[in-house]
């Protein structure tokens, strides 16, 4: 559906490198600083520990390559929501937006904001068991969410400017840690890379659960497609931003984990919830701890900003379809941003921080991140599977003419009637193997989470919350049909 004529439209003003910064800046957040401990506990061997990061990287690369093709053909705001809706219908598309609204994005924002607040409180020297620590961390987390909400209402350029700066800062901070670990730590320890796979360090079920933790750290690889409707030269820049950003993340994550192993054994990593700070403390003392704490704060702040830049575009796109409240499709007259959708995202993030802090205690981070991954991977699989639908639909149809470029193309919701509109600027390599590998990996994660006794109930609860969107859709669609 077209946007309301009473409001101005979104403007294409995000360039290639700002798109790369969205991918890298949204992805590198709290995961690489918190997930290694849980992964090392499940896979107590350097080989399996590194392997889960490699497999996770290949997993997201398969998805990124596929969405790069689909995103270059359909560069609309909302990204996977549009792909799922156009490929499989309104109900699956609505469920994606519903899950993003009530579960996926609020849990992600809440988890990342809490890490920001906790690390910020470490600079005050307040003991972690002091009630003032948790209160201060929650207050700082709320403050960070409000700050990025304001910034992204203020303007896309303002939001992407913050994203560019924090992305450079967080990657630079990680690179400093990596260089120091190999230059100082490795000569002292000789590395902790052997034995590569000691007995008992690998089982398929625990590998699957560890992969969930790794995928939390990797998530963000698709976020550039959420703002595709505001990217310049979208047919070129959307796929390049996704691919460049994903490649950078995979390399940085592998180097970071090898750096941790250059300083500590796998068992020591498993016992550290703040592995980056512990590593810098071991390498260069208190100054290093302060440096890495500042890096984590910048990293998580940048991830919060990236989430606030991308997630509201999903709600904006759904409101344009009249499946969410109409005000969410409004664009600010001056700032040209979906300000009401941004404000709603900020309010939900604040709510999750307050609830998690009040009821979940120290387990809040793990609970939020597991819910996020289990909630989102089925929709990633659908978004990736849409490539089969679009290719089949356009088979035997003449391609788009040279003069019919896809800058502001056929309105979403009408693509099925125009199969020629599928004219991607790139094709996913090794098709159909690449998307099938991603879909198969998703099924493995879900089945493994349902089989494992420890994760079965949380997985069922998460999937149940997603399915609650079906009656909500019935009401919304009935209202739409009567309109």
N, C-alpha and C positions, 0 to 999 in steps of 0.2 A: 504494500500500500504506500502511497505517497505520503510524505509528511504533511502535517497541517499547514495550510497556507497562511495561517495567522502568525506563524513563527518563522524566523529565518532558518536556513538550512545549515548543516555542518559544512565546514570549509576544508578543502584538501591543503594542509599546511605542514604535515609531518614528512620529513625527508627520509632518505635511506638510512643514514647513520643514526638519526633519532629513532627509527624503527628498530635497528639493531640494538640500540640502548634500551628500548622497551623490552625486547626479548631477554637480553643479558641482565638488565637491571631488575626485571621482575623475577627472574629465575634465581639468580644468586642472592639469596636472602639469609634466612636462618638455617636452612637445611644443611649446608656444608659445614656449619659450625655446631650442629646438634645431632644430626643423623649418624655420623660415624660411630658414636658410642653404641647405639642400639644395633647397628649392623655388625660391629665387631663382637658384640655379645652373642649374636645368633650364629655368626660365622667366624670362630676363633682361629683363623689362619690367614696369613697375608694374601695367599692366592685367592681363596674364595671371597675375601673382603674386597680385593681389587676387582675380581671378576663381576661382582654384583654391580659395581659402578660402570664397568664396560658394557655389560648386558643392558643396564638401564639406559646408557647412552645410545646403544644401537636401537633399543626400543623407541626412544623418542626421535631418533634420526629417521627411522622408517615412517613415523607419524609426520614428522616435519617435512620430509620429502613429498609425501602425499598431499598434505595441506598446502604446500607451496604451489602445487599444480592447481588445486581447486581454488585457492585464494587468488591466484593470478587471473583465473577466469571470472570469478565473482567477488570483486573487492568491495564488499559492503560492510558497513559497521555492524557488529554483532558476530562476525566470523562464523564459528562452528554452529551457532544457532541458525544462521541462514542456510548453511550446508545441510544440516539435519532436516530442517523444515522443507527445503526444496527437494531433498532426496527422498524423504520418508513420510512427510506429511506434517500437519500442524500439531498433532498430539505429541509425537516425539520431540518436536522443536519446543513446544510449550514446556514439556517435562525438563528439558535442559535448562530453560530459563528459570523454571520453578526451583530446581535443585540449586542453581546458582544463587537465587534470591534467598532461600531459607536455610541452605546448608553449606554449599561449597565456598562461596566467597566470604561470607561472614566467619566461617571457621578458619579460613586461611588468614584473613585480616586479623582475627583475634589471636591466632597463634604467633604470627610474625610480630604484632604489636607488643605482645607480652614479652617476647625475647628482647625487643628494643628496650622496654621498660626495665627488665631485669639487668641487662648489661649497663644501662644508664645508672642504675642504683649502685652498681659495683664501684663506680667512680666516687660515691659518697662514703665508702667504707662502712656502710651499714651492714651488720651481720645478716646472713641469709635467713636465719631463724627468728629474726626480730620481726614482730608484726608490722612495724613501720616499713620494712623492706617490701612486703607484698602490697601494702597500701600505696607506697610510693611508686612501685613498678606499674600498678594498674593505672594510677593517675597519669604517669608519663606516657603509658600506652594510649590512653584516651587522648591526651594532648597531641601525640603524634598523628593519630587518625584525624583529629580535627584540623591539624595543620595541612595535611595532604588533601583533605576534602576542600578546604578553602582554596588551596593552590590550583586544584583542578577545576573548580568553579570559575576561578579568575581567568583562566585561559589555557588552551591547548599548548601554546608556545611556552607559557610559564611552567606548565606541568612537565613538558618534555625537556625544558631547560634544567629543571631539578633532576629529571631522570638521567640526562647526559652527565651532569656533574657527579651524582652519586654513583653512577655506573663506573666512571673512570676511577673514582676514589676506592670503591670496593675491590675492583680488579687489581689496582695498584697495591692495596694493602695485602691481598692474598699473595700476589707475586713477591712481595717483600718477605712474607713468611716462608714461601717456597724456597727462595734463594738462600735465606739464612739457614733453613733446615738442611739443605744439601751442602752448604758451605761450612757450617759449624757443627750441626748435629750428626751428619753422616760420618765424618772422620772419627767422632767420639764413639759412636755405637757400632759402626761398621754396617749399619742398616739392620732392620729387623724383618728381612724378606725371606728368611729360611728358618725352619723348613717351610717350604711353600704351602703345603697342604697337610698339616699334621693330622693324625687319626681323629675322627670325630668332628672335624672342622667344616664338613659339608653334608647336608641332607637336603633333598629337593624341597620339602615343605618349609624348612627354615630359610632356605634361599629365597623362596617365594615371599615370605614375610619380610625378609630383609630388602627385597626388591621394592616393596611398598614404601619403605623408608627412603630408599634411593629415589624413587619417583616423586616423592614429596620435594626433595631437593632439586629435581630436574624440572618440576612443573613451572610453567611460564613460557615454554617453547612455542606455544600456539598463540600467545597473547597479542602478538603483532596483528594477527588476522582480525582481532576484535575492533581495531581502529583502522582497518583497511579503507573504510569509507572516508577517512580524513588524510590518507597518504597521497603524496604527489606521485605521479607516474606509477599507479598501483600495479599494473600488469608486470612492470619490471621490479619495483621496489618491495612489494609484498613478499614474493618468493625469496628474493635475495636477503632481505632482513631476517626471515625465518631461518634460512640455511646458514648464513654467516653467524647469527646469534647462537644457534644450536651447536655449531662446530666449536665456537669459542668456549662455551660452557663445558662441553665434554672434555676438552683439553685441560681447562683450569681445574675441573673436579678431579681428574686422574692425577694431575701433578700435586694437588693439595693432599690427597690421600697418601701418595707416595712420600710426601714431605712429613706427614704425621708419622708414618712408619720409620722414617729416617731418624726420628727423635725418640719414639716410644714403641714398645712391643704392642701386639694386638690386645693382649690382656690389659695393659695400661690404658690403651685407647678406650676399651670397653668400660673402664671405670671412671672415665672423665666425661662429664656433661658439657664442659667448656674446653674442648680439646685444643682449639686454636689459642686460647689464652694460656693454657697450661704449657703448650709447646713454646710460645714466645717467652713465657716466664723462665722456662728451662734454658732457652737459648741466650737471652740477653737480660733477664732479670725484670724488675718492676717496670722499667721504662717500656719494655716490650709488651707487658701486660696492658699498660695504659694505651699503647699504640693499637693493639689488636682489639681492645674493647671499643675504642673510637671507630675502628674499621667496621666492627659488627654493627655498631649503632648506625653508621652511614649505610651499611648494606641493608639492614632491615628497614630503615627509613625509605631507601630507594625502592625496595620491594613493595612497601605500603603505597608509595606514590604510583608505582606501576599498576598495582591492582586498582587504585582509584581512577587511573587513567583509562583502563581497559574494561573492567567489569560493568560500569554504568552503560556502556554502549550496547550490552546485551539487553538490558531492560529498556533502553531507548528503542532498539529495533523491535522488541516485542510490543511496546506501546504503539509504535507506528502501525503494527498489524492489528491493533485494537484488542490484543489479548491481555494486556496489562492496562493499568489506569492511564488514561489519556495524558494527564500532566507530565508523565515520565517522558513523553515524546517532545516536550517543549524545549526549545533552544533559546538561551539567553540572548536578549536583543543586542547587548553590548559585547559580551565575552564570546558569543557564538559557541557555547558549550551546553551539553545536556544537563543543566544545573540541578534540576529536580532529581534526576536519576543519580547524579553524583552525591547529592545531599542524602538520599535514601541509603545509598551504599555506605556512606560514612556513619549514619545513625545505626545501621545494622551491625557494623563492625564494633562500634562502641558498646552496643548491647551484649554482643558475644564476649567481649573482654570482661565486662562486669559480671556476667553469669559465670564464666569460666573461673574467674578469680574467687567468686563467692562459694562455688560448689565443688570444683574439681581439684583444687590444690596443686601439688607438684606433678600430678599426672595429666594436667590439662593439656599440655603441649602435645603429648603422644596421642591423646584421645582426639584432639582437633585435627591433627595431621592425618591420622588413619581414616577418619570420617571423610576428610577432603579427598584423599586418593580414591577410596572405594566409591565415593559419590560421583567422581568425575570421569574415571576411566571408561565406564560403559558409553558415555556420550562422546568421548574421544574416538572410541571404536566406531560409533555410528558416523561421526564426521569423516573419518578416514574411509569408511565403507561407501560413503556417498560418491566417491570417485567412480565406482562401478556403475552406479545409477546414471550419472551424468554422461559417462562414455557411451553406455548403451543407448541412452535417450538421443544422443546426437549422432549415432551411427547412421551413415548413409545420407546425412543432411549436409548441404553445402555450408562451408565455413563462412564466418563473418567476412564481409567485404573489407577492403583496405580502408575505406572511408568511414566504416561503422565501428570506430574504436570504442573500447569499453572504458570510458572515463566516468560517466554517470549513466550506467546501462539500464536495461529493462528493469522495471520496478520489481523488487522482491515479491514473491507471491504469484508471479506471472512467468517464471522461467520455463515451466513445463510446456507452455504454449509456444515457446520460442527456443527449441533445442539447438538452433544454430548459435545461440548466445554463448554456448560452451566453447570458448576459444582460448585455452590457457597459453600463456607465453612460454611455459616449460612443461615437460612431461616427466612423471615420476620414473626414475630408472628401475629396470628389472621388474616392470609391471607384468603380472599381478603379484609377484612374490613379495615385494616390499610392503604393500598394504596388508597382505594376508599375514605376514609375520607380525605386524603390529596387532591385528585383530586377534590372532592366536595367542599372543602374549597376554592380552587383556583377559581373554577367557581363562587362561591359566591362573592369573592373579585372583580373579573372582572365585573360581572353583576352589583354589587353595585356601582362600580366606573363609570359605564356607565349610571346608572339611576340617580345618584346624579348630580344636575345641576352644582355644583361648580367644580366637577372633571371630568365631561363628556368630555369637549374639550381637556384638557391635556391628558386624557386616549386615545382618538381617535388619537391625534397627535403621541403619543408614539407607538400605534399599527400600525399607518400608516408608521412610520419610519421602523418598523420591516418588514412590507410587501413590502417595497421598495427593500428589498433584493431579491425578486422573479425575477425581470428582471436581476439583477446582477448575480444571479445563472444561469439563462438561457445563458448568455454570457459565464460565466465560464465553465458551463457544455458543451457547444458547443465547446469551445476551448479544453476541456479535451477529448471529443469524437474524435476530429480530430487529437489529439496527437498520 
